[in-house]
Amino acid sequence: MKLLTGKTAGVTGAGGGIGRAIALALADAGAKVMVTDIDEAAAQRVRDEILAQGGAAEAMHLDVTNQPEAEAVVRAIADAWGRLDIWCNNAGVSTMNRFVDLTEGDWDFNMDINAKGAFLCSQVVVRQMLRQPLDADGVRGRIINTASMAGKRGNAPFLAHYVASKFAVVGLTQAMAGEFGPDKILVNAVCPGYVRTGMQERELQWEAQLRGVSVEEVQRLYIEDTPLGRLETPEDVAKVVLFLASPLANFITGEAVDVNGGAWMD
Ligand SMILES: NC(=O)c1ccc[n+]([C@@H]2O[C@H](COP(=O)([O-])OP(=O)(O)OC[C@H]3O[C@@H](n4cnc5c(N)ncnc54)[C@H](O)[C@@H]3O)[C@@H](O)[C@H]2O)c1
């Protein structure tokens, strides 16, 4: 029997990057996974990867800023698989600029998807989890948010708005963990560092331009800032999410777990 045999899960922003790695890791551990993304074709490709590896998965369109869509996804999971054990609020975006040049649009885009999206989806997920009985481990459900090192370390150049959105995710994680602890809904977060994904590719370009240096120089700065001496992989993050999603973490709630190669320690 695998770690998550018999469990069901939903992952947002799972069409690529960290979300894809989370979906693959949960499926590999035996969970049935609903792969969701605003890019439905990308979600379907990840579902197909899981099926090709012998796992169980479905794919649906989900824009995390659209609560009726989140309701449809959670209903589909409950109808098909009976309950929702694990929900990963992973979808996120970034833009970069000097604070004085940030626009209201930058602020709204980052806050709407990173912070409000996690709120809107979590509300729907908690309503479903509260309706379901405890599992064999005495847990009703688990929510895992992809926050960021920028959710703890404000000193992140050109990312004031993103930092604010990720501090909000860490705060939401703690508030929900406190409120729903008595209901045995566990709410935790992971805080990745410099992860090689599409988001990082875009940030390297922006930061190089803003600093007036090469992309390679910015990448060197990221690695230099990381005591373990390399860029992080999506799989580095997914392994910690898998731990939090599993019975190994039955007595952990309200935590924002650093997984950043030592780039930020607290
Ligand atoms: N890459 C990093 O260095 C890093 C570090 C710390 C935290 N994070 C966080 O990890 C999460 C995943 O980031 P990533 O690096 O894999 O980014 P990515 O851009 O590679 O992937 C993000 C995915 O989210 C999807 N998405 C975007 N807007 C959406 C929306 N409104 N609704 C649903 N899906 C949407 C995209 O289509 C994409 O598939 C984000 O929350 C990000 O803030 C990333």
The ligand as a MOL file (V3000), in Angstrom:
LIG
                    3D

  0  0  0     0  0            999 V3000
M  V30 BEGIN CTAB
M  V30 COUNTS 44 48 0 0 0
M  V30 BEGIN ATOM
M  V30 1 N 9.2250 29.5510 -9.2360 0
M  V30 2 C 9.6060 30.0210 -8.0540 0
M  V30 3 O 10.7730 30.3740 -7.8660 0
M  V30 4 C 8.6230 30.1060 -6.9030 0
M  V30 5 C 9.1380 30.3740 -5.6360 0
M  V30 6 C 8.2680 30.4460 -4.5600 0
M  V30 7 C 6.9220 30.2610 -4.7460 0
M  V30 8 N 6.4400 30.0130 -5.9930 0 CHG=1
M  V30 9 C 4.9850 29.8100 -6.1130 0
M  V30 10 O 4.7440 28.5140 -6.6050 0
M  V30 11 C 3.5000 28.4920 -7.3020 0
M  V30 12 C 3.7030 27.8800 -8.6670 0
M  V30 13 O 4.6110 28.7030 -9.3760 0
M  V30 14 P 5.4870 28.1730 -10.6200 0
M  V30 15 O 6.8510 28.6700 -10.3930 0
M  V30 16 O 5.2340 26.7260 -10.8440 0 CHG=-1
M  V30 17 O 4.8270 29.0770 -11.7650 0
M  V30 18 P 4.4840 28.7370 -13.2800 0
M  V30 19 O 4.1950 30.0460 -13.9150 0
M  V30 20 O 5.5260 27.8740 -13.8520 0
M  V30 21 O 3.1350 27.8930 -13.1610 0
M  V30 22 C 1.9650 28.4870 -12.6360 0
M  V30 23 C 0.7310 27.7780 -13.1600 0
M  V30 24 O -0.4130 28.4740 -12.6380 0
M  V30 25 C -1.3450 28.6750 -13.6880 0
M  V30 26 N -2.1840 29.8410 -13.4060 0
M  V30 27 C -1.8800 31.1530 -13.5730 0
M  V30 28 N -2.9340 31.9170 -13.2440 0
M  V30 29 C -3.9210 31.0710 -12.8290 0
M  V30 30 C -5.2450 31.2460 -12.3590 0
M  V30 31 N -5.7980 32.4610 -12.2720 0
M  V30 32 N -5.9570 30.1520 -12.0090 0
M  V30 33 C -5.4230 28.9340 -12.1320 0
M  V30 34 N -4.1920 28.6850 -12.5880 0
M  V30 35 C -3.4480 29.7460 -12.9320 0
M  V30 36 C -0.5000 28.8080 -14.9460 0
M  V30 37 O -1.2610 28.5170 -16.1110 0
M  V30 38 C 0.6270 27.8100 -14.6810 0
M  V30 39 O 0.3180 26.5200 -15.1740 0
M  V30 40 C 3.0240 29.9460 -7.3270 0
M  V30 41 O 2.0940 30.1550 -6.2890 0
M  V30 42 C 4.2940 30.7310 -7.0840 0
M  V30 43 O 4.0230 31.9990 -6.5260 0
M  V30 44 C 7.2650 29.9200 -7.0760 0
M  V30 END ATOM
M  V30 BEGIN BOND
M  V30 1 1 1 2
M  V30 2 2 2 3
M  V30 3 1 2 4
M  V30 4 1 4 5
M  V30 5 2 4 44
M  V30 6 2 5 6
M  V30 7 1 6 7
M  V30 8 2 7 8
M  V30 9 1 8 9
M  V30 10 1 8 44
M  V30 11 1 9 10
M  V30 12 1 9 42
M  V30 13 1 10 11
M  V30 14 1 11 12
M  V30 15 1 11 40
M  V30 16 1 12 13
M  V30 17 1 13 14
M  V30 18 2 14 15
M  V30 19 1 14 16
M  V30 20 1 14 17
M  V30 21 1 17 18
M  V30 22 2 18 19
M  V30 23 1 18 20
M  V30 24 1 18 21
M  V30 25 1 21 22
M  V30 26 1 22 23
M  V30 27 1 23 24
M  V30 28 1 23 38
M  V30 29 1 24 25
M  V30 30 1 25 26
M  V30 31 1 25 36
M  V30 32 1 26 27
M  V30 33 1 26 35
M  V30 34 2 27 28
M  V30 35 1 28 29
M  V30 36 1 29 30
M  V30 37 2 29 35
M  V30 38 1 30 31
M  V30 39 2 30 32
M  V30 40 1 32 33
M  V30 41 2 33 34
M  V30 42 1 34 35
M  V30 43 1 36 37
M  V30 44 1 36 38
M  V30 45 1 38 39
M  V30 46 1 40 41
M  V30 47 1 40 42
M  V30 48 1 42 43
M  V30 END BOND
M  V30 END CTAB
M  END
